[in-house]
Amino acid sequence: MAGPAESHGQPGEPFAGRVAVITGAARGQGRCHAVEFARLGADIAVTDLCRDLDSVGYPLATHDDLAETVRLVEAEGRRCVSAVADVRDLGAMIALADTARDELGSVDILVANAGISALGSICTMEAAEWSETIDINLTGVFNAMRACSPHMRRQRWGRIIGISSMMGRSSNPGIPAYVASKWGVIGLCKSVAFELAAFGVTVNAVAPGNVSTPMIHNDALYGLMRPDLDHPTREDVAPAMAGLHVQPVPWIEPEEITAAVVFLASEAARHITGSVIDVDAGASARFTG
Ligand SMILES: NC(=O)c1ccc[n+]([C@@H]2O[C@H](COP(=O)([O-])OP(=O)(O)OC[C@H]3O[C@@H](n4cnc5c(N)ncnc54)[C@H](O)[C@@H]3O)[C@@H](O)[C@H]2O)c1
């Protein structure tokens, strides 16, 4: 059975008539996904926490950041609804999906992108620090999927993309909760892919390498990468960052992740589900599977 936008897909606007819900969209990769889906014709529903968290050693997005994403989407000529909300709040995610359906017409694409990177040793990490990362990075993806999946199943068309990480395929010391959460996102995507396969809904993960956003360009992560220096700079950490990749680049751009997300949402990817696309400058060349 056709989805609600079956009659669309004009050249240049392949997502016309579609609605994309994107979490953590006030800045970084989430904003990039939102603006590109808008450029390609979709209407957009965005959400972000828009406040800092104690266990996160760098500033999170602000209200102004979220307003700027809305402005950029609308500048593409698309409609945009936004909500300041926490992905840990299932009720808020259900309200966002329902608002997207009521105000924009449907819930076709979900990019479960919101996440934090919290550092800490397994010998000293507090339970609350562990929980905050798992609750946002893994349960937050579940909440967004839980909110959007009933709409997609009813429509018999949907695309869910969970944002994992190369750290969801491998590991590094000093970030146990992040690594565990990102491995979890892949397992979650695979299970939901299985469940929704008969309903025209695909579910896949994207596993980025180092992406040039505030999540990596901050003093806390720079300190983890260069513990031998008091105040490491971007130039100081670049070789160590490149060492996590195989291609000799320290970080890649958000647009490169967006390209994979957009592909997974496209008609060309309709028979790709339960998969992971690694966009990680070759880091996956080291993985065993
Ligand atoms: N930057 C990287 O190197 C990298 C690598 C692999 C994976 N990722 C993943 O990509 C995704 C996007 O990260 P980014 O690089 O754009 O970083 P970012 O920090 O710029 O963006 C993350 C966004 O999520 C929001 N957010 C955090 N907690 C939230 C919550 N509880 N509820 C709602 N919103 C919340 C933040 O305010 C921020 O706007 C994350 O899931 C991240 O783990 C990033």
The ligand as a Gaussian input file, in Angstrom:
#p B3LYP/6-31G(d) Opt

LIG

0 1
 N       30.288000      14.585000      16.687000
 C       30.755000      13.352000      16.607000
 O       31.961000      13.119000      16.452000
 C       29.826000      12.162000      16.626000
 C       30.335000      10.911000      16.258000
 C       29.484000       9.814000      16.243000
 C       28.158000       9.964000      16.603000
 N       27.695000      11.198000      16.975000
 C       26.290000      11.286000      17.337000
 O       25.647000      12.189000      16.466000
 C       24.510000      12.743000      17.111000
 C       24.516000      14.252000      16.915000
 O       25.640000      14.799000      17.601000
 P       26.398000      16.125000      17.106000
 O       27.731000      15.700000      16.652000
 O       25.547000      16.891000      16.171000
 O       26.594000      16.894000      18.493000
 P       25.826000      18.162000      19.101000
 O       26.184000      18.193000      20.559000
 O       26.112000      19.365000      18.297000
 O       24.279000      17.806000      18.898000
 C       23.544000      17.007000      19.790000
 C       22.226000      17.707000      20.067000
 O       21.437000      16.890000      20.959000
 C       20.825000      17.756000      21.894000
 N       20.454000      16.985000      23.091000
 C       21.281000      16.495000      24.040000
 N       20.574000      15.895000      25.007000
 C       19.268000      16.003000      24.652000
 C       18.053000      15.552000      25.246000
 N       18.047000      14.903000      26.425000
 N       16.887000      15.827000      24.622000
 C       16.881000      16.497000      23.442000
 N       18.006000      16.960000      22.838000
 C       19.184000      16.685000      23.438000
 C       21.881000      18.802000      22.162000
 O       21.360000      19.997000      22.767000
 C       22.433000      19.059000      20.776000
 O       21.730000      20.054000      20.090000
 C       24.599000      12.296000      18.570000
 O       23.740000      11.188000      18.776000
 C       26.036000      11.853000      18.702000
 O       26.237000      10.926000      19.731000
 C       28.492000      12.302000      16.995000

